[in-house]
Amino acid sequence: EPVASALAEQTEQAVVPAEPITPNVAEPPSSVGVVVAAAPLIDAPLQALDVILAAVAHRTKRSLADMSLQKSIKALVGGKSTLQNEIVGDLHKEFGSKIPDKPEDLSLQDLAAAIGTLGGGLGKHTQAQLARLFSNKMPGGFSLSSARSTLQSVYGLGPQCQDALLLVALTMEPSSRLSGDAEARTWIDSAAQAYAAKAGISYAATGGISASSGGQSGASTISSAEMEKMQQKQHEHIRQQIQVLARHAGIDTRESAKLVKSEQLKSVQMQAKLDSIQTEIGDEFIDGMQPLFDARKARHFDSSWNWARQEAYELIQRAIASCTSGSAATSPLTVDDASIQRLCNRSSSGLVQMLAGSLSILQAANDDSLELAIQIVSQLHSACARALTQLPVYRELSAPTAPQVDIDIDGAVVYSEVLRPDEPSFAEFVEHMRQPAALGKLPIIHLRKQSKGSAWSYCADLSATYYDGLSQMCGGGLSFAGKTALVTGCGRGSIGADIVCGLLSGGAKVIATTSSYSRKTTLFYEDMYRTHGAHGSELIVVPFNQGSTGDVKQLVEYIYSDAGAANGLDWDLDFVFPFAAVSDIGSFATNLGSRSELVQRVLLTNVLRLLGNIKDTKERLGYNTRSSLVVLPLSPNHGDFDGDGLYSECKLGLESMFVRWESESWQDYLSIAGAVIGWTRGTGLMSRNNWSAKEFENQGVRTFTSREMAFMILGLLHQPIRRLAQREPIWADLSSGMARLKHISLINGDARQAILQKSSAIRHIARETARDFADVNFRSHSKVDAALDEGSLAKPKHHLPTPRQYEQLEHLRHLQGMVNLDKVVV
């Protein structure tokens, strides 16, 4: 009855909302002293500059107060190219095609102006970062939606103003997870105050009872706080009645509460443990070890016969078009050796029949203008017919290249690859690799072996066998038919990608892993197989994260499991290339962080796990008659490049595999060949040093393209080398004596700085030349300045001395009359 009467009294009271206060919001967002009421909501379009500031500040770990709108991304990162690329990638993800070319060179203000209006809310990058922030740093139950609810109800902000405030909050990310809602609301309040100071607004109080206006003075209002207080009193009274009835019935109403309290305590303890782990190893390590492998996503490419017919048809049509257009007489069409070799590798009876039919049709036309087309088709038919009885082979028919850096007339640095005049083919390349390196007496590339208890030493006989294998790959070719291989780290532009191409050309079955599984990625591998896939070859692409222990186990299980019930490949690997890598540029011993831990896991720990799983699986299945050759990616960089985190430590750690091979009895299951990979231009880890490659060659260190390095690594798969590796590990020095060069970091930095200084000088000369041209031709400077703007120049100020009063110069009166001031110029 008391509850019912109280409810009746409340129902009889008329609650009339107060008339909303119209917010006084000035047009410029930078105005100060504007009062914003809680209702109605205010909103303003989200600006591109707000998003850019938040994204750059969050990546560089700066506050918004430390951000200068006049500085570019390049200036703000302080020369850290990897950090710069990450920021540019974030902006591309956020704004898409709105990002102009070379956004890192524009000031933040100019970049925002180039992007223009957003026409919507937050983009993909900022949404993901906010989701991560609330998931990792906020207490359980305090979600992004609850934060937005607070911003709307307490501060009166609309959706887009909420977005702008949350971007400010992103730059104020707590160092660890907040313990409760009170701390979270305090954090939100501090972000709201920071946003108010930045936007030039202030918040009006939202609680309390307000008097209404407009003829409604007789009606009363009640605040939400008073209503909530009243409801709490009602609920408390109801709970008391329930407890009385429960005691009367002998029911313990606190049993569930005790259970909930126990579970809450466990949850708090578990959350504390998770927070401790996150604080210790960091977000990048946790995100980098998440599993990706899924056998259901495996993409199989094995239709080489189809692509061969398509390529042959295109060659025939180009030949016919060249004849009918009349260009055959002036610039006759030819088919290069690489195209013929690709068709021969994919030769089949159907392809030979297709070429024979095309040849018959052309000959039956009795058209003299088609003579060249008939010759080309006849050449293709004869080559493919002979190849029917031959195995597909890998032959390197391209030409080696050298690095070249040019600076155009506008001061832009242009890097390119040019042909080496002394190496028209890889045959000359192999001959040059036999010669002694400029920094020592040993050949540029060579093999070493280790006598028991001694250091690795140059072996002339083993190196000669290796050179013979390289020469064979330039001549008759090397076949990988019937072989299976695992290659990790074979993304676009990598050494691993060129290794996959060579294996496919030789007829091998390859499983390639990718950590960025998408339609774009699978199309890249499809094009790779279309170009290089040979008869009997197969390319299988699976998502895989070498930083995940679970992925390592599942990948090996997928490869060795039965193709039937287990839906595996039922392979026994012949070759293993654990080439997956993660860069850690900008990490020194003084600032090793979460990413450095991830690098160690990917480059060292899980490589050992991968080999251990392969060895254990082969031992369990009884595959002890044919060992898998593991090519370890070693490095001459033992800390010579500064700021690369734990990279050198990981590469040094891989060298322990040579000892483990014997101490852990790997002989029957794995054989080891360590490849000390030299300076390889254009890869993900070394592309930032491309500008310096020419200077290093001047210092006597040969640098290589990814194709050249892959060629040398594939030479280790030559049958005599593999037989030797089954008896003892092999050390292949492919570094061109790079380890013997001193002060690598200093040379690299000086070479890069010299190029930048020359580029800057030419750019300034171009600017002044353009301005001179504008002056001579009576044209405005505005367009010239807009095209060549580099930010504000220095504004020197000269402070004149403060003049003294006449009375202060009394002690100099005796000098009066010494000089005739009418005749002296002063």
BELVENGI-V927035 format. One record per run of one state. SS is the DSSP state (helix for helix, strand for strand, loop for the rest). FROM is the first residue (numbers start at 1). TO is the last residue. Records with the same first field share a line. If there is no record, write none. Layout:
SS: FROM-TO ; FROM-TO
This chain:
loop: 1-1 ; 13-33 ; 37-41 ; 43-47 ; 61-63 ; 67-71 ; 78-80 ; 99-102 ; 106-106 ; 116-123 ; 138-143 ; 154-156 ; 158-158 ; 171-180 ; 200-200 ; 204-223 ; 250-254 ; 289-294 ; 298-298 ; 302-303 ; 325-326 ; 331-336 ; 346-348 ; 365-367 ; 388-393 ; 395-400 ; 408-412 ; 420-425 ; 435-435 ; 437-442 ; 444-445 ; 451-455 ; 459-459 ; 475-477 ; 479-483 ; 489-494 ; 506-508 ; 515-518 ; 533-537 ; 544-548 ; 561-574 ; 579-586 ; 588-593 ; 622-627 ; 636-643 ; 645-646 ; 655-656 ; 664-669 ; 678-679 ; 682-686 ; 699-703 ; 718-718 ; 728-729 ; 735-737 ; 741-743 ; 777-781 ; 789-805 ; 816-826
helix: 2-12 ; 48-60 ; 64-66 ; 73-77 ; 81-98 ; 103-105 ; 108-115 ; 124-137 ; 144-153 ; 159-170 ; 181-199 ; 224-249 ; 255-288 ; 295-297 ; 304-324 ; 327-330 ; 337-345 ; 349-364 ; 368-387 ; 426-434 ; 460-474 ; 495-505 ; 519-532 ; 549-560 ; 594-621 ; 647-654 ; 657-663 ; 687-698 ; 706-717 ; 719-727 ; 738-740 ; 744-776 ; 782-788 ; 806-815
strand: 34-36 ; 42-42 ; 72-72 ; 107-107 ; 157-157 ; 201-203 ; 299-301 ; 394-394 ; 401-407 ; 413-419 ; 436-436 ; 443-443 ; 446-450 ; 456-458 ; 478-478 ; 484-488 ; 509-514 ; 538-543 ; 575-578 ; 587-587 ; 628-635 ; 644-644 ; 670-677 ; 680-681 ; 704-705 ; 730-734
